[in-house]
């Protein structure tokens, strides 16, 4: 089973309460290591160990999902010694126990106390063939000669040792650079795989497992258990699934129930860790970690410093000495069990990434922060002042956490304040926040109503934010209500013309077309084009852009009986709109691009022939201009 024990407590492993305590002793030889013989009682130093019984090992193996590097590490252990690194919550100890189980089989495994003086100890004399050590080998890790001697003794005894290292990047780096012994960085297996492994172990009956997961999609589980999630997080999700079953929650309500259970657990955990008040610098580090989870340490430090400065400007507590954020950060990460994992990507230098190993803790941290007087003002000023477009989605999501949960709470003041603040990316941050609120059942209705109001506003900033919410380079909203909201913004342009708003609307429609259901987008545009009003005239502006963006997709729809009617209708109604000159240029360019491919040219001509079935004078004029160009008369 995956443990959740904190460092320093693991010695009392508590697996089935099957730990047998014993002691070992010895004396020193010429190499500074015990020779196991001729030692007097005075020279002996009893050191307790935990003996892992076969039952303990079997329990560790149950529902164990081997990490990607497990087999490679097992081969490395054949040399006798392996170091496991990375932060808490990565399954290091579970991996260590399974490595030893596979390596020594039915042999005895001892869990050594890190206070054991290994200079006075030799493997094998206690009857064990496997050793698990949690720590730094009594401070001897940096002595290469000692490690070489230890490996020799392990080899002579036919034994193997796995050392679970503390969270110390400098120590890990030294071992990698200065010894020839393998240092393996533990990466948790996919959380969904861990969940399913435990499910299968606990519930062999497939029918019951299916009932338990009814209404819970794989995508939902992947959101709860992203890469880097602790194996223990999967057990939290499993507990929530069991609770849903016991309380007879319907499949449709199950995801919301699970989120509520996990959120409540996260709030309790964070509240306990906040029992000791934080200074402003500590709040800055904590909040920045929650907002920019998944980003690198350099982003975290830079944004924590900016948040701290903003909090001071907004009435933060005075300090005699300005704290160094880089010095404060490690203690905050440790207190709230936040990891900085090293991420290795082929062809790129390694980088660190902020990881929250358990679900909903970022939400809990931010909701605590928004409720704390003094911090909330600085937090809003900081988020609306974000200047890096790559961080907009993070900032908007954090802004959304300011909104109280539940319908009719009237809690969009922070989002609205962001719109009116005038920050360099304030509209984009507010739009990202509104997208987060649209997909939350507790806030969707209020967010949707506010967006419709903004779409009709005389203030360009509100209309820009409404359009950006529907679609931008950083994200898109669900097609419903995105398309109706954009339609309202287009209608408002008649009364409140703005070139900037027009450009944002065009970009939003383009993003929806590129990244969402294209047929649904075309169907909506055909409906708009059949209306009397500005949205019909809008076709002459947007359809050429869509056609230019992906002409081959439109070609593929010509032979699609379910879609060709929409394409024909869209082109025909665009030709009938106020200005089809831009469309004519795009169609000519389209035909030229297909000149060397007879099959493509045939498809384009077939489409134009279908459009020509409409006898309206504007259609005839449009096609005649195309033909004149082909004859070189244009």
N, C-alpha and C positions, 0 to 999 in steps of 0.2 A: 504493500500500500504506500502511497505517497505521503510523506510526512509533512507536517506543518510546524515542526519544532524550531524554535529560535536557536541560533548559535549559543553554545554554552550550556544548553539544557539537554543536548542530544545524548549525553552520556547515560542518562536514565531513559533508555530508549522506549520502554513501556510497550513493547509489542507482545501482547498477550501476557504481559507480566511474567515472562519466562527467562528473565536475566538471572544467571547464576554468578554470584560474585566470588572471585578467587584472588590469589595474589601470586606474584612471581618475583624472583630476585636473582642476584648473581653478583659477580665481582668483575673487576676490570682486567683486561689483558694489556699487552704492550701497545696495542693500537688504540687504547682508550675505549675498548668495547669489551663487554663481559665475555669471559671464556667459559662461563657456566660451571666452572669447577674450582675447588680449593678456596671458596669464599667462606669467610667466617660469619657468625651470626651478626657481628657488629657491622660487617660490610654489606649485609643484605638490606635492601630497601623495598619493603613490600609495596607493590603498586596494584591497585584494583583494576580489573578489566571487566567488561561485559561480554559474556559468552553468548554468541548468537546460535540458538539451537536450530536443528533442521526445520522445526516448525516456524521459527522466525524467518528463515530464509525462504521457506515456501510462501509465507504470507507476503514477503517483499516481492515475490515473483508474480503473485496473483494480480491480474489486470495491469501488469507492467507493460508499457509501450516503449520499446527500445528507441532512444533518440537516434538520429541519423548517423552519428559517429560511434555508435555502441560497438559494432563489430570491429571497427578499426582500433578502438581503445582496448578491446579484449585481446587483440593480437599484440598490442604494445605491452600489455600486462604480462605476457609470456616472459619478458625480461626481468620481471620481479617487482617493479615499482612504477606506479602511475600517480600523477597528481591531477586532481580534479579542481577546476577553478570556475568562477562566476558567482553571481550574487545569490542571496537567499531566494527560495521560491523557484529555483530552476531544476529541482529534483536531483541535486548532486548526491545526496546520501542514498537515495533510492537507487540511483545508478551504481554507486559504489557497492552496495550490498548485492546487487544483481551481477556485477562484474565478478565479485568474489565467489558468488554462488556458481556461476558458470565456470570459473577458473579452477576451483578446488573441489567441485562436486559435493560428495558426501563428507568432505573433510571438515574439521572444526574451524570456525571463524571466531576470532576474538576482536572486540572493539576496545582499543587501547585508550586510556586516559592520556591526554596530551601532556600531563605533568610527569608522565613516566620518564625517567632518566634513561634514554635509549643507549647511552654509552655503557651502561651496566646491564644490558639486556641482549639476549640473542634469540632469534626466532627458532621455533621448533621445539625448544626445551619444555614448553608448556603444553605440548601436544597439538597445537594448532598449526594449520597450513595456510590460513588466510588471516590478514590483519586489516582492520579499518581504523584509521587514525583521523581524528577531527582536530586540525590545528596546525602547528608549525614544528612538530617533532621536537618539542622541548627547546625551541630556539636554535636548533642545529641545521635548519634548512639551507643556510648560506655557506655551509662548510662542505665543499665539493668532495674533499677526502672522506668525510664521514658518510656522505651519500654513496660513494663508490664502495666503501667498506660494507655499508648496510646491504646494498644490492648483492654483494658477494655472499654475505651470510644468508640472505633470503634464497639465493640460488642453491647454496650448499644444503639448506634445509628443505628444498623443494617447496618453498612457500612464496606467497605473493602478498603485497601490501598496496592498499589504495589510501592515499592521503587526501582528505577534503580540505582544501586551503581556505583560509579566511578571505574576506573581501578586502583585498589589498592589491591594487593594480601594480604598484611599484614592486612588490614582492614577486608577483606573477611574471612581470617583465624581466626581473633579474634572473629568475629560474629559466625562463625561455632563452635568455641571451647568454647565460654563463654555465649552464649544465647541459648534459646530453640526455637528460631524462624527459620523457613526454609530459607536457602540461596540456591537459585537455579542457577546453572551455565547454561547459555543459550548456546545451541549448535545449529547452524543454520540447518534447514532442508536440505535435499539433494538439491543442486542447480538445478538439472534437474527437480525435482518436482516443484520447484518455477517457473521455466521457463514455464513449461507446464500449471501450474495453471493460470499464467498471459495470456498465449496464449488463453486458453479456455475462459477466461473472456473477452478478447479483440476481439477474433474472434470465435464466436459461430459455424460458418460453418466449419464442419470437412474437407470438400474438400479443402477449402482455406488454412486451417492449414497444410494440407498434402503438398500442393504446396509450402508453405513457407519453410517447412522442407525438401523438396526434395533435395537429395544429402548430407544431414547432418545426419550422423549416430549417434545413441545413444552413442557409444563409444567416438566419437569426442566431444559430449557435456559433457560427464563425464570428459574428459581430461581438458576441459575449466573450468568446475565447479566441482573441486574435493571436498572431504570432508573438511568442514571448510570455504568454499567460502561464502562470504557475500550474503544475498538475493539480494542486489543491483547489484551484479555481474551478476546475471541472467537477470536483466533488461538491462545491457550493451549488453549481448549477444542477447537479444531480439531486441534491437535497431539495431544491426548489421544485423540481419535477415531481418528486415524491409528495411534497406538500400539496401541489396542485391536484394530484391524484386522490389524496386523502380527503381534500376539501371538495372533491367533485367539481372542479373548475372545468367549464366547457372548453373544447378545443379552440374555439374562436377567441376566448378570453385568456387562454393559457399564456401567450407571450407577455401580455400586460401584467398578469399575475407574477410571472417569473421575474420580470423587471422590478416590480414592486418589492418582492422578497429580497432580491439582491441589493436593491437600493437601500432598504431598511437595514440590512446587515452592514452595508458599507457606511451608512450614517452612524450607526452605533460604534463601529470600529474607529472612525475618524473622530467622533465626539470624545471617545476615551483617550485618544492620543492628543486631543486639544485640551484635556483637563488642566494641564499646565500651560498658562498663557504664553503666547508667542510675541516676540518683539516684531517691529515693522519689517526688519530685514529678513527675519525668519518667515513671516507671512509672504513676503515678496518671493522668496525661493520656493515656498510650497505652492503658491498660486501659479507661478510661472511653470512649475513642473506639471501641474494638472492641465494647464492650458496647452502646453506644447509637448505633451506626451507623444513619443515617437520621433521627435526631432533630436538633433545632436546637442551635446553639452555646450557647445559654443553659443547656440541659439538660446538655450536655457539661461546661461550666465548673462548674456547681453540683455535679454528681456527682463530678467529678475532685477538687474541694475536699473533699467528704465522704469520698471514698476515702483521700485523703492524710491527713486527720485520723484516720481509723480505723486506717490503717497505723501511725501514730505511737503510737496507744493500744495497738496490739498488738506493740510492740517494734521499731518502725522505727528507722533510724539517726538519732541526734541531729544537729541542724543549728545552726550558730551563728546564722544569720539565717533566719527562716521565708520560704521562697520564695513568690513571687506566682504562683499557678497561671496566671493570665491572661497573664503574661509568659513562662512556660515553654511554654505550649501551642503557639504558632506554630512554634517550633523542632522540637518533637516531631512535629507534623503534617508539616513539611517533610522531616524525616529519614526518616519512614516512608511518605512519598508518600500521605498522607491528604488528601483535599480537603474544603474547606468551600464547597459550591456554594450560590449564591443561587437560591432557588426562588421563582418568581412564580406566584401563584394568582389568577385573576380575582376581584375583590371583596375581596381580603385583602392586607394589607401584605406585602412581600417578607420572606422568612426564610432563614436559612442552614440547610444540612443536611450532616451528616457523611457523607462518601462514601468507601468503599473501592472503588477502580476495578477491582481484580482479585479473582478468586474465592478463597475459603478463607483469606484473610489474617487476618480477624478470628478464625477458629478457631485459626490458628497462634499469634497473639499470646496468646490466652487460655490455650492449653495450655502455652506457655512460662511464663506467669505462675503457673499452678497448680503448676508443678513447682519454682518458685523458693521456697526456704525464706524465711520471713518475710513474703513477699507473700501467700502462700496463706491465712494466718490472717486478715490484714486484709481480703482479698478476700471470704472467707466472711462475716465480720462485716458488711461493707458491703452485700453482696447481701441478706442476710436482714433488714437494717434498712431496705430500700426502703419508702418511705411513699406513693408515688404509684402508684395502680392502673394508670395508663396505661403505666407502665414495668415492670410485672410480667413480661410475656412476654420482654422483653430480659433481665431479671435471671435468670429461670429458665433461659433458653437458655445464658447465661454459666455458671450453676451446673452445667449438664449437661456443660460442657467439662472439669469437674474429674474426670470418670469416665474411667479408662483404657479404651482401645478394645480390644475382644476379649471373647469369652465367658468367664465364670468369673473375672473379674479382681477381684471383690469390692471395687469402688471406689465404692460408693454412700455412703461415710461422710459426705462433705460434704453430700449431699442430706438424709441422715438427721439430720445436725447442724442443718440449717436447720429441719426440722420441730420439733425439740425446743428451738429457741432462744427462742421466744416473741416474735418480732418482730411488728410490726403487720400485715404481710402475708406473714409467713414461710411459712404454709401454702400460700398462693397461689404464692409464688415456687418453693417445692419442687415443687408440682404442675406448674407450667409446665416445670420442669426434667425431671420424669418424662415429660411428654408428648414432649419433645425426645428423650429416651432411647428411648421406645417406637417411634419411627419410624426409629431408627438400627439397621440389622441387627446391628451389632457389640455393641449394648447392650440390644436389645429383650427378649431372654429373661430377663436378670437383672432388668430393670426390671419386667417383667410378674410375675415370681415375687415380687418384693418388694411389689408392690401387692396381690397376693392375701393376703400375710401381713399387711399393714397393714389390709386390709379386715376381718380377723377379730380385730384387736387390741382389748384391753380399754381402751387409751388412745384417748380421743376424738380427739386430734390426728392420730394416724395414720389413723384412719378418715375424718376430714375431708379430709386430704391425698389419700387414695385417691379419694374422691368428687370432689374438685376437679380431680384429674387427668383424670377421665373427662369432665367438662364444667363450665365456668364462664363468666362473662361475657367472660373474656379468651381463651378457646380451648377446643377439644374434642379428645379423643383419638379414634383410630379406633374404630368401633363394636365391633369385636372387637380387644381384650378389654374395652372400656369397659363394655358391658352386663353381662357376667358378673361383673366386679368390683363394679359397683353392686348386683347381686343379692346378692353375698356381704355387702356392707355392710348391706343391708336385713335379711338373716338375723341378722347380729350384733346388731341393735337389740333383739332379743328378750332377749338376755342382758345387753346393756349399753345400756339406753335413754338417749337424749340428744336433746333437742329441737333443739340446734344441728346435730347430725349429720343429723337428719331434714331440716332445711331445706336443707342443702347437697346432700343426695341428690336432693331434689325439683328443685332448681335445675339439677343436672347432667342429669337426665332431660329437663327442659324444654329445655336448650341443645342436647342431642343431637337432640331432636325438631325444634327450630326450624332447625337448621343442617346436619343430616345427612340420611340416607335415612329419611324418615318411615315408609315401609312396613316397613322392617326394624325400626325401633323398635317399631311396633305389633305386628309378628310376635313380637318378644321378649316384650312385655308380655302378649300372649295366652298364650304358653307359661308365663310366670310365674303367670298367673291360674289356670291349670289344675293348679297344684301345691298340695299341702297344706302350708301354712306361712305365714310372715309375708309373703312376696312376693305371695301371693294376696290377703291382706288389704290390702296396699299399694295395690291398684287403687283402692280407695275414696278414697285420698288424691291420687293422681296423675292419674287419668283426667279428673275434672272440670277440673283445671287445663289439661290438653291441649285439652279441648273448648272451654274459655273462651278459650284463646289464639288459636285460629283456627277458628271454627265453619264458615266458608265452605269451608275445605279439606275438612272432614268431609262437608259437603254434596256437594262435587264427587265424593267417593268412592262416594256412594250409587249413582251410575250407572256406576261402574267395576267391571266384573265381577271383576277380579282383586283388588280391595281391599275391596269391600263386605262380604264374608264376615268379614274381620278386624275391621271396624268393628262389625258386629253382635255378633260373639263377645266383643269387648272390652266393649261396653256391657252385654251380658247378664251376663257374669261379674262386672262391677263391681256390678251390681244384686244379685247373689247373694252379694256380700262382706258383711262384718260391718256396714257402715254405708253406705247409699246415699243418705242425706239430702242431702249436699252435691251429689251428682250430680243429684238431683231438682230442686234449686234452679237448677242450671246449665241443665238441659234446659228448664225453664219459661222462663228468661230467653232461651234460644235460640229457642223457639217465638214468644215475644213479639216478638223482633227480626225475625221473618219474617212477621208478621201482614199487613203491607202489600204483601207480594210473594207472590202466589198460587203461583208456581212454586217458590219457596223453601219455603213452608209445606207444599206437596205433598211435597217431598223429605223434610222432617223427619218428616212423618206416615208416609210410606212406610217410613222407617227404624224408627220406633217400632212400626209394624205388624209388621215383620219380627222385631223383638225379642219381640213378643207371641206369636210362634209357640212360644216356650218356655212350657210350662204350669206352671212352678214357682210355688208360692204367692208367693214374694217378687217375682217378675216381675209377677204379676197385681196384687199390692198396689201396686207401684210405678206401673204404668200406670193403675190406678184412682185413685190420688192425682193424677196428671196430669189425668185426665178431670174429677175433682171440681173442680179448680182452674179448668178451662175453663168449667164450669157456674156458677162463682162460689160453690161450696160449701166451698171450702177455708178 
